[in-house]
Amino acid sequence: MNVEELNIKIKNESDFIKNLKQEIAKVVIGQNHMIDSLLIGLFSNGHILIEGVPGLAKTTAVKALSDTLSLGFKRIQFTPDLLPADLIGTMIYIPKEGTFSIKKGPVFSNIILADEINRAPSKVQSALLEAMQEYQVTIGDSTFELPKPFLVLATQNPIEQEGTYSLPEAQVDRFMLKIKISYPSKQEEKEIVKKMSVSTQTNIEKIINPSDILRVRNLIEDIYIDEKLQDYIINIIFATREPKSYGLSLDNIIEYGVSPRASIYLTKVSKAKAFLNGRGYVVPQDIKTMAYDILRHRIILSYEAEAENITTDDVITKILDRIEIP
């Protein structure tokens, strides 16, 4: 299949995206980038970390997305007293029979909303590691596969907020995307107030089922990406590791660059972004748009950068401005 034929096929196959967004928009006003990123994570088989201050519809958006899908959904509220067994399950002793019975935890579902994940200690956050990476859970001596598709959508308040625990770096790297949510515009907030001041029940229709999601994932893999764009992605990634080679004075700013996982994920999500836009090929803007969500939680900044209030987004902007677009 040539690019032209693929483009027509993708255009037809991605028609349902409009309906999906319309259903989510019934309860979420604005936040278009967050909604796009949630769909990209779903179709790229990647977990998502959503960061923003309380009240910006993070949980509402995830719940709305799950309502449009014919999938199992579980919401887990992370709190300081939560235990790993509360997530994955545990073995219960049955005195009459003298045996142990396995009780599976809420992680055995298709979509897991880990609400305020940084409210729980590291040992609880780490309990999700095996599930997110291996798509399986071990309870006692037994290992169980998780249902397909399986997706963790975690929300967190910014680290500056009180009563939070920083996510371990190994845990953060398991998330394909880290989305930062900003405040709505004046017009959007006016619409939010209008909608939320009326106590009417909003019904969200189910648009797709698990087989549709798996089919779309296969379609996205076929989306064309030119070799020049693959080199563009590699240059962006290497600029975080060897900034001097690209004429960037970031040696004192970046402590550690990103891993090859970032290259793989940036390629995947760029294809998914093209799919959302009804294209069978990737354009440079797809890569630039998604670079922030892929890289912001993988670049480790130095103490000097933190002292100067330089953020990873500032670093990504400098890299994207410097690397030549093919």
C-alpha positions as CSV (number, residue, x, y, z in Angstrom):
1,M,0.0,0.0,0.0
2,N,1.5,3.4,-1.0
3,V,1.3,6.6,1.1
4,E,-1.7,7.9,-0.9
5,E,-3.8,4.8,-0.4
6,L,-2.8,4.6,3.3
7,N,-3.8,8.3,3.7
8,I,-7.3,7.6,2.3
9,K,-7.6,4.5,4.5
10,I,-6.5,6.4,7.7
11,K,-8.9,9.3,6.8
12,N,-11.8,6.9,6.7
13,E,-10.8,4.9,9.7
14,S,-10.3,7.9,11.9
15,D,-13.8,9.3,11.4
16,F,-14.9,8.1,14.8
17,I,-12.4,10.4,16.6
18,K,-14.8,13.4,16.1
19,N,-17.6,11.5,17.8
20,L,-15.3,10.4,20.6
21,K,-14.2,14.0,21.3
22,Q,-17.8,15.2,21.1
23,E,-18.8,12.8,23.8
24,I,-15.9,13.8,26.1
25,A,-16.7,17.5,25.4
26,K,-20.2,16.9,27.0
27,V,-18.4,17.1,30.5
28,V,-15.0,18.6,29.8
29,I,-14.8,22.1,28.5
30,G,-11.6,23.0,26.6
31,Q,-8.4,21.1,27.6
32,N,-8.1,19.9,23.9
33,H,-4.4,19.0,24.3
34,M,-5.2,16.8,27.3
35,I,-8.0,15.0,25.5
36,D,-5.8,14.5,22.4
37,S,-3.0,13.1,24.6
38,L,-5.3,10.7,26.4
39,L,-6.4,9.3,23.0
40,I,-2.8,9.2,21.8
41,G,-1.8,7.2,24.9
42,L,-4.8,4.8,24.4
43,F,-4.0,4.1,20.8
44,S,-0.2,4.0,21.4
45,N,-0.5,1.5,24.3
46,G,1.2,3.9,26.7
47,H,0.5,5.0,30.2
48,I,-0.1,8.7,31.0
49,L,0.8,10.9,33.9
50,I,-1.4,14.1,34.2
51,E,-0.1,16.9,36.3
52,G,-2.1,20.0,37.4
53,V,-3.4,21.8,40.4
54,P,-6.7,20.5,41.8
55,G,-9.9,21.4,40.0
56,L,-8.7,21.3,36.4
57,A,-10.9,18.3,35.3
58,K,-8.1,15.7,35.3
59,T,-10.2,13.0,36.9
60,T,-13.3,14.1,35.0
61,A,-11.6,13.8,31.7
62,V,-10.2,10.3,32.4
63,K,-13.7,9.2,33.6
64,A,-15.3,10.7,30.5
65,L,-12.9,8.8,28.3
66,S,-13.6,5.5,30.0
67,D,-17.3,6.1,29.6
68,T,-16.9,6.3,25.8
69,L,-15.2,2.9,25.8
70,S,-16.7,-0.5,26.4
71,L,-13.9,-1.4,28.8
72,G,-13.5,-2.2,32.5
73,F,-12.7,0.9,34.6
74,K,-11.4,1.2,38.2
75,R,-10.6,4.4,40.1
76,I,-8.0,4.1,42.9
77,Q,-7.7,7.0,45.3
78,F,-4.1,7.1,46.4
79,T,-3.7,8.1,50.1
80,P,-0.7,8.0,52.5
81,D,-2.2,4.9,54.3
82,L,-2.6,2.9,51.1
83,L,-0.8,-0.5,50.9
84,P,0.6,-2.3,47.8
85,A,-1.9,-5.2,48.5
86,D,-4.8,-2.6,48.2
87,L,-3.7,-2.2,44.5
88,I,-2.6,-5.7,43.3
89,G,-4.5,-8.0,45.7
90,T,-3.4,-10.4,48.4
91,M,-3.5,-14.0,49.7
92,I,-6.2,-14.7,52.3
93,Y,-5.9,-17.7,54.7
94,I,-8.9,-19.9,54.9
95,P,-8.7,-21.6,58.4
96,K,-11.3,-24.3,57.6
97,E,-9.5,-25.6,54.6
98,G,-6.0,-24.7,55.8
99,T,-5.2,-23.1,52.4
100,F,-4.7,-19.7,50.9
101,S,-7.1,-18.0,48.5
102,I,-6.0,-15.2,46.1
103,K,-8.1,-12.1,46.1
104,K,-7.3,-9.9,43.1
105,G,-7.0,-6.1,43.6
106,P,-8.6,-3.3,41.5
107,V,-5.6,-3.2,39.2
108,F,-7.2,-6.1,37.3
109,S,-9.2,-3.9,34.9
110,N,-8.7,-2.3,31.5
111,I,-8.3,1.3,32.5
112,I,-6.9,2.2,35.9
113,L,-7.3,5.8,37.2
114,A,-4.6,6.2,39.8
115,D,-6.0,9.4,41.3
116,E,-3.4,11.7,43.0
117,I,-0.7,9.1,42.7
118,N,1.8,11.3,44.5
119,R,-0.3,11.3,47.6
120,A,0.9,7.7,48.4
121,P,4.4,6.6,49.5
122,S,7.0,5.2,47.1
123,K,6.3,1.5,48.0
124,V,2.7,1.9,46.9
125,Q,3.7,3.7,43.7
126,S,6.2,1.0,42.9
127,A,3.6,-1.7,43.2
128,L,2.3,-0.5,39.8
129,L,5.8,-1.0,38.2
130,E,5.4,-4.6,37.2
131,A,1.8,-4.1,36.0
132,M,2.8,-1.1,33.8
133,Q,5.9,-2.7,32.3
134,E,5.1,-6.4,32.1
135,Y,1.3,-6.2,32.0
136,Q,1.2,-8.8,34.7
137,V,0.9,-9.0,38.5
138,T,2.6,-11.4,41.0
139,I,0.7,-12.3,44.1
140,G,2.6,-14.7,46.4
141,D,4.0,-17.4,44.1
142,S,1.4,-16.9,41.3
143,T,1.6,-14.5,38.3
144,F,-1.5,-13.3,36.6
145,E,-1.8,-11.6,33.2
146,L,-3.7,-8.3,33.1
147,P,-6.6,-7.8,30.7
148,K,-6.0,-6.3,27.3
149,P,-5.9,-3.4,26.6
150,F,-4.5,-2.2,30.0
151,L,-3.8,1.4,30.6
152,V,-2.8,3.4,33.7
153,L,-3.9,7.0,33.7
154,A,-2.4,8.7,36.8
155,T,-3.1,12.2,38.0
156,Q,-0.9,14.2,40.4
157,N,-0.7,17.6,41.9
158,P,2.5,19.6,41.4
159,I,5.3,18.6,43.7
160,E,5.2,22.1,45.3
161,Q,1.8,21.2,46.9
162,E,2.0,19.9,50.5
163,G,1.5,16.3,51.5
164,T,3.0,14.8,48.3
165,Y,5.7,12.2,47.6
166,S,7.9,12.5,44.5
167,L,7.5,9.7,42.1
168,P,10.6,7.4,41.8
169,E,12.5,8.0,38.5
170,A,12.0,4.3,37.4
171,Q,8.2,4.8,37.9
172,V,8.1,8.1,36.0
173,D,9.9,6.6,33.0
174,R,7.1,3.9,32.7
175,F,4.7,6.7,31.7
176,M,4.8,7.3,28.0
177,L,3.4,10.8,28.3
178,K,3.4,13.4,31.0
179,I,0.7,16.0,30.4
180,K,0.7,19.4,32.1
181,I,-2.7,21.0,32.5
182,S,-3.1,24.7,32.6
183,Y,-6.0,26.9,33.7
184,P,-8.9,27.4,31.2
185,S,-9.4,30.6,29.3
186,K,-12.0,33.2,30.4
187,Q,-14.5,32.0,27.8
188,E,-14.0,28.3,28.7
189,E,-14.4,29.1,32.4
190,K,-17.6,30.9,31.7
191,E,-18.9,27.8,29.9
192,I,-17.8,25.6,32.8
193,V,-19.7,27.7,35.3
194,K,-22.8,27.7,33.1
195,K,-22.7,23.9,32.7
196,M,-21.8,23.0,36.3
197,S,-24.4,25.4,37.9
198,V,-27.2,23.2,36.5
199,S,-27.7,19.8,38.1
200,T,-28.5,17.8,35.0
201,Q,-27.3,14.3,34.3
202,T,-25.1,14.0,31.3
203,N,-25.2,10.7,29.4
204,I,-22.0,9.7,27.5
205,E,-22.4,7.2,24.7
206,K,-20.0,4.3,24.2
207,I,-18.2,4.8,20.8
208,I,-15.6,2.0,20.6
209,N,-14.9,-1.4,22.1
210,P,-11.6,-3.3,22.8
211,S,-11.4,-4.9,19.3
212,D,-11.6,-1.4,17.8
213,I,-8.7,-0.1,20.0
214,L,-6.5,-3.1,19.0
215,R,-7.4,-2.6,15.3
216,V,-6.5,1.2,15.5
217,R,-3.2,0.3,17.2
218,N,-2.3,-1.9,14.3
219,L,-3.3,0.8,11.8
220,I,-1.2,3.4,13.5
221,E,1.9,1.1,13.2
222,D,1.5,1.3,9.4
223,I,1.5,5.1,9.3
224,Y,4.4,6.3,7.2
225,I,7.3,8.2,8.7
226,D,10.0,9.5,6.4
227,E,13.6,8.6,7.2
228,K,14.5,12.3,7.4
229,L,11.9,12.6,10.2
230,Q,13.3,9.6,12.0
231,D,16.7,11.3,11.9
232,Y,15.0,14.5,13.2
233,I,13.7,12.5,16.2
234,I,17.1,11.0,16.8
235,N,18.7,14.4,16.7
236,I,16.2,15.7,19.3
237,I,17.0,12.8,21.6
238,F,20.8,13.1,21.2
239,A,20.7,16.8,21.9
240,T,19.6,16.0,25.4
241,R,22.6,13.7,25.8
242,E,25.3,15.6,23.8
243,P,24.1,19.3,23.7
244,K,27.6,20.6,22.8
245,S,27.5,18.6,19.5
246,Y,24.4,20.6,18.5
247,G,25.8,24.0,19.6
248,L,23.7,24.1,22.7
249,S,25.2,25.4,26.0
250,L,23.2,23.1,28.2
251,D,26.0,21.0,29.8
252,N,25.5,22.6,33.2
253,I,21.7,22.4,32.9
254,I,21.1,18.8,31.9
255,E,22.3,16.2,34.4
256,Y,21.1,13.2,32.4
257,G,19.7,13.0,28.9
258,V,16.8,10.7,27.9
259,S,16.9,7.0,27.2
260,P,16.2,5.2,23.9
261,R,12.7,4.6,25.3
262,A,12.1,8.3,24.4
263,S,13.0,7.7,20.8
264,I,10.6,4.8,20.5
265,Y,7.8,6.6,22.2
266,L,8.2,9.8,20.3
267,T,8.0,7.8,17.0
268,K,4.9,6.0,18.2
269,V,3.0,9.1,19.5
270,S,3.9,11.1,16.3
271,K,2.2,8.4,14.3
272,A,-0.8,8.4,16.7
273,K,-1.0,12.2,16.4
274,A,-1.1,11.9,12.6
275,F,-3.9,9.4,13.0
276,L,-6.0,11.8,15.1
277,N,-5.5,14.4,12.4
278,G,-6.7,11.9,9.7
279,R,-3.3,11.5,8.0
280,G,-1.5,8.4,6.9
281,Y,1.9,10.1,7.3
282,V,3.8,12.0,9.9
283,V,4.7,15.7,9.5
284,P,7.4,17.6,11.6
285,Q,4.7,19.4,13.6
286,D,3.4,16.1,15.0
287,I,6.9,15.5,16.4
288,K,7.3,19.0,17.8
289,T,3.9,19.0,19.4
290,M,4.4,15.6,21.2
291,A,8.1,16.2,22.1
292,Y,7.1,18.0,25.3
293,D,4.9,15.3,26.7
294,I,7.5,12.6,25.9
295,L,10.6,14.4,27.2
296,R,9.6,16.6,30.1
297,H,9.7,13.8,32.7
298,R,12.7,12.1,31.3
299,I,15.3,14.9,31.2
300,I,17.0,15.1,34.6
301,L,18.1,18.7,35.4
302,S,21.1,19.8,37.4
303,Y,20.9,21.6,40.8
304,E,22.1,24.7,38.9
305,A,19.1,24.6,36.6
306,E,16.7,24.2,39.6
307,A,18.5,27.1,41.3
308,E,17.9,29.3,38.2
309,N,14.2,28.1,37.9
310,I,14.9,26.5,34.5
311,T,12.3,23.9,33.7
312,T,12.5,20.8,31.4
313,D,10.0,22.6,29.1
314,D,12.5,25.5,28.7
315,V,15.2,23.0,27.8
316,I,13.0,21.2,25.2
317,T,12.1,24.6,23.6
318,K,15.8,25.4,23.2
319,I,16.4,22.0,21.6
320,L,13.5,22.3,19.2
321,D,14.5,25.8,18.2
322,R,18.0,24.6,17.5
323,I,17.5,21.3,15.7
324,E,16.9,21.9,12.0
325,I,13.5,20.7,10.7
326,P,13.8,18.5,7.7
